[in-house]
Amino acid sequence: MNPQKAIKDFTIHGTSEIPLHIYQQYDPFGTISIPYHWHDEWEWIYVEKGFLILTVDGEQTIAKEGDFFFINSQELHRLEAYDNIPSIHHALVFSPEILPFSYEDLCESRYIRPLLNHQNIFLRHTDLSDPAHKELAKLFLRLLESYRKKEPGWYLEIKAYIYQMIFLCIRHNLLISSNPSFSSTDQKKIKIKKAISFIHKNYALQITLNDLAQCLNMNPQYFCRFFKNAAGKTPMEYLKEYRLRQAKRLLLETGDSILEICMQVGFESPSYFIQQFRFLYGMTPGEYRKQERTGDSSNVV
């Protein structure tokens, strides 16, 4: 398998007729953790409350209330809670192929087609200091309301809002030219995708730093620096957190014991597994399972 496919998000966002979806994420305990992935769709994120850590192609940003982010097609990204602070964010994920016109007018040739061909890409981040931010946020909130109500013509209205937001990005210079040639940056992206794919595929095994370094034909010390520079944490830290995320999923989806799940996700020591689970999520695995199945939040630390 192509290693990049292992972390590609193949989720169908919306339907064939309406290829978009809005994910409204309320994280009351500050434990959200969406692992590295990429997709062909564009993703636009608005932070309504709290703080989050967004990492895109190795660049980490603390996202705060009111921030707006553009994630371009095929950019490797992840999202996680910041310091266990509760948050609310909204993510519009849609295929840019909904934008072209059948008639090749000036709008199509000068603005839409360069975006679809990756000649132009969106700047990643706008905040309250950007001149266009207030207008972008206002349009996005209207878009969310239209999606929520789904009144007659709602999809047409949403497309109109998307075009208006693209117009604002053009007007306020929030688009940049992308060099189509294969650069060293492109090579780094391919390598980090390969390393992360290796972790996602083999996390249940006893993986060492040497094993990870060998998958990229690097020495361990250089690989560790390379991975941390690209992903914002060491490879072994990423491996541990990914194992804990898989444990979290198994706690809800199976009736397996804590010990069985500990072993299934690659931990050798149950006490260490429980300690690290509590450190990351603020509760033990047993407390998490009880809380999610009963709705009891009394055990939350």
Buried (B, 14 or more C-beta within 10 A) or exposed (E): EEBBEBBBBEEEBBEEEBBBBBEEBEBEBBBBBBBBBBBEBBBBBBBBBBBBBBBBBBEEBEBBBBBBBBBBBBBBBBBBBBEBBBBBBBBBBBBBEBBEEEEEEEBBEEBBBBBBEBEBBBBBBBBEEBEBBEBBBEBBBBBBEBBEEEEEEBBEBBBBBBBBBBBBBBEBEBBEEBEEEEEEEEEBBBBBBBBBBBBBEBBEEEBEBEBBBBBBEBEBEEBBEBBBEBBBBBBBEBBBBBBBBBBBEBBEEEEEEBEEBBBBBBBEEBEEBBEBBBEBBBBBBBBBBBBEEEEEEEBBE
